[in-house]
Structures are given as structure tokens and as C-alpha cells.
Amino acid sequence: MSTELKRKIEDHLKEICVNTKVCSKGKYKIIVEIPPYKCYRNNFGGSIGFKMKIGKNDFIEIPLDMLVILYDRALSNRKIYERQVFAEPYKKLIETKPCYVHAVGGILESAKLARKQGNKYLLEDLKS
């Protein structure tokens, strides 16, 4: 992946702010922390990213690196982000927290990197 692609993705992600709701259904999947928040759960090692509320007292962390990796993988998947795109590099994570698939999709959609169609997210063309 080029550093230019990574920069463009990260520029889009800067549009997401605290209290952004990334899923139209339900009352959760709300961003509660944004970069430079450090993700430590799931062996993320302090990577910069987002913290999202996914239940009354439950949260997940989504590092920027994860979003870039998944966007790049979706490009190779006919520009479609879906469960299988997430499952291969993050198999263990999807087994314990399957909500990650749509949490990531919701972030991509909120950042105008993708648009939801059914259970999939179609990647948008990146603008400079």
C-alpha cells in the first residue's frame, strides 16, 4: 500500500468526531474517543485510533492501522468491504466481537470512504 493512499484515508478519517453515531440502527455504535486516542485492547499496543461504544457498558477500539489495512483489502475485493475482508486478517477478533465488521463499515461510511448497500460497504473514490 502506498503512503499516499494511507494519507488520503487518514485525511478522510479526520472528519469523524466524538459522538458521531456510525450506525443508523439502535442507540449504540457511537464514537467516544478519536485520534490521538491510544488503543491497547486486543494487543493493539497503543496504536492511534478510535474508541466506540457498542453497548450500555461495552466498548471496542479500532486502530487507524486496522482501517487502512481493511480499506486496502477491500480495494482488492472489487472495492467491497464485507465480513470476509475483515475475517481473514482478524479471525480471532471477529470470533469474540463480530460487531467489528459493521463498526468498521460504519466508520468508513461516516468518513465518506464507503457507502452501505445491504450488509456490504461499497468503497468510494478517494478525493485528495
Legacy VTK file of the C-alpha trace (Angstrom):
# vtk DataFile Version 3.0
C-alpha trace
ASCII
DATASET POLYDATA
POINTS 128 float
0.000 0.000 0.000
1.296 3.412 -0.886
1.891 6.089 1.713
-0.250 8.370 -0.471
-3.236 6.003 -0.110
-2.689 5.820 3.648
-2.543 9.628 3.883
-5.783 10.036 1.915
-7.600 7.505 4.099
-6.362 9.146 7.295
-7.405 12.580 5.964
-10.953 11.287 5.462
-10.999 9.786 8.963
-10.229 13.215 10.473
-13.831 14.168 9.655
-15.117 11.855 12.412
-15.623 13.491 15.786
-16.661 12.444 19.284
-20.362 11.472 19.497
-20.532 10.504 15.824
-23.116 7.718 15.531
-21.851 5.272 12.918
-24.903 3.040 12.666
-28.437 4.189 11.942
-29.987 1.231 13.771
-30.005 1.070 17.544
-28.667 3.520 20.069
-25.045 2.389 20.163
-22.004 2.353 17.881
-21.063 5.852 18.947
-17.522 7.230 18.755
-16.394 8.218 22.249
-12.670 8.804 21.580
-10.836 9.917 18.445
-7.161 10.102 17.442
-4.797 10.628 19.193
-6.586 8.075 21.409
-4.326 5.060 22.018
-5.749 1.553 21.532
-4.379 -1.078 23.947
-7.052 -3.792 23.963
-6.593 -6.882 21.777
-2.818 -6.378 21.711
-3.101 -3.163 19.682
-0.007 -1.908 21.518
-1.012 1.737 21.859
-1.829 2.265 18.177
-3.664 5.510 17.481
-7.350 5.097 16.702
-10.964 5.285 17.818
-12.923 4.028 20.817
-16.545 3.132 20.117
-19.428 2.421 22.470
-21.153 -0.781 21.314
-23.456 -1.430 24.276
-24.550 0.087 27.550
-21.167 -0.602 29.162
-19.168 -2.161 26.317
-16.558 -0.582 24.084
-14.255 -1.597 21.249
-11.099 0.028 19.933
-10.397 0.466 16.245
-6.848 1.500 15.347
-6.199 3.643 12.265
-3.861 0.929 11.002
-6.739 -1.565 11.044
-8.916 0.800 8.991
-6.155 1.342 6.434
-5.459 -2.399 6.150
-9.146 -3.208 5.700
-9.672 -0.431 3.153
-6.716 -1.734 1.151
-8.050 -5.304 1.339
-11.486 -4.121 0.212
-9.879 -2.470 -2.821
-8.638 -5.925 -3.803
-12.125 -7.340 -3.185
-13.790 -5.467 -6.061
-13.971 -2.338 -3.856
-16.339 -4.113 -1.447
-15.825 -4.178 2.320
-17.634 -7.135 3.904
-17.253 -9.788 6.590
-14.719 -11.915 4.684
-12.457 -8.879 4.187
-12.345 -8.445 7.978
-12.288 -12.144 8.880
-9.020 -13.104 7.225
-6.628 -10.721 8.995
-8.671 -10.505 12.216
-10.107 -14.011 12.619
-9.748 -14.164 16.401
-11.242 -10.707 16.855
-14.309 -11.450 14.724
-14.976 -14.605 16.764
-15.111 -12.671 20.027
-16.683 -9.412 18.745
-18.492 -9.899 15.408
-19.790 -6.313 15.697
-16.362 -5.166 14.492
-17.423 -5.794 10.872
-20.178 -3.172 10.897
-18.366 -0.909 13.356
-15.526 -0.593 10.824
-18.038 -0.287 7.979
-19.817 2.479 9.859
-16.569 4.380 10.348
-15.743 4.024 6.639
-19.226 5.300 5.796
-19.046 8.206 8.275
-15.696 9.223 6.783
-17.229 9.095 3.280
-14.859 6.286 2.341
-17.729 3.869 1.641
-21.500 3.670 1.352
-23.605 0.897 2.797
-25.523 -1.419 0.498
-27.262 -4.253 2.328
-24.657 -5.959 4.524
-21.745 -4.669 2.436
-19.981 -1.369 2.037
-19.002 -0.131 -1.418
-15.808 1.903 -1.407
-15.978 5.472 -2.662
-13.263 7.021 -4.782
-10.784 8.876 -2.601
-10.514 12.604 -3.025
-7.236 14.384 -2.401
LINES 1 129
128 0 1 2 3 4 5 6 7 8 9 10 11 12 13 14 15 16 17 18 19 20 21 22 23 24 25 26 27 28 29 30 31 32 33 34 35 36 37 38 39 40 41 42 43 44 45 46 47 48 49 50 51 52 53 54 55 56 57 58 59 60 61 62 63 64 65 66 67 68 69 70 71 72 73 74 75 76 77 78 79 80 81 82 83 84 85 86 87 88 89 90 91 92 93 94 95 96 97 98 99 100 101 102 103 104 105 106 107 108 109 110 111 112 113 114 115 116 117 118 119 120 121 122 123 124 125 126 127
